Amino acid sequence: MSTSYWGLKGSEDVGGGLFVNFDFQQGFSIDTGAARDEKNNQGIAYNNNAFSRASWVGLRSEERRVG
């Protein structure tokens, strides 16, 4: 059994020199199509949350990055 993932990753120019960056990823079993939870650094699986592999949104300006 192997684990794969799918997700959405991108950047959107919202004007005024600001950009919104985002990354959402969800693991799934290629054999069954079932969602797979990722494990934290203690080896404990997260609850069955959407995009448990990665999920973040950040702002970036042309001068500096925020988050």
N, C-alpha and C positions, 0 to 999 in steps of 0.2 A: 504494500500500500504506500502510495506517495502523496505528498502534500504540495499543492500549487496555490497560487493566489491570483486575485484580480484586483484592480483598483482604478482610481481616478487620481491623476496628478497634473497640476498645471499652475499657471500664473495668469492673472487678469490685470490689465492696466485699467485702473479706476480713475485716472486723471490726476492732474496736479503733481505729477512725479511720483505717485503712489501705486504700488502693485500689491495685489492679494495673491499669496502663494498657498497652495493646498495639496494635501496628499492623504488619500483614504485607501486602505488596503484590507482585504479580507481573505483569509486562508480557506481552502476547501479541499476535500479529498477528490482527486482526479478519478478514483475508482467508483465512488458513489455519488459525487456531486454535493455531498453534505458539507455544511459549513464547519470549519475547524477553528477551534479557539487556540490562540497563541499562549505560550507559557511565560510567566514573569521570570525574573532572575532567580527566584527560589524554586522554580520548577512547578509552580502552581498554575493550573489553567484558569484563565479569566472566565467569567460567566459568559454565556452565549450572547455576546454583544455584537452588533453590526460593526464592521471595520475594526475588529479587535487586534489585527496585526499592526496597523498604524492609522492614526487619524490626528491631523493637525491642520491649523490654518494660521498663517502669519502675514504680517505687513512688511513691505520693503519699500523704502524710498530710494530715489536716485542717489541720495547722499549717504544713507545708512540703513542697516537692516534692523528691524524690530521684531523679534520672535522667530 
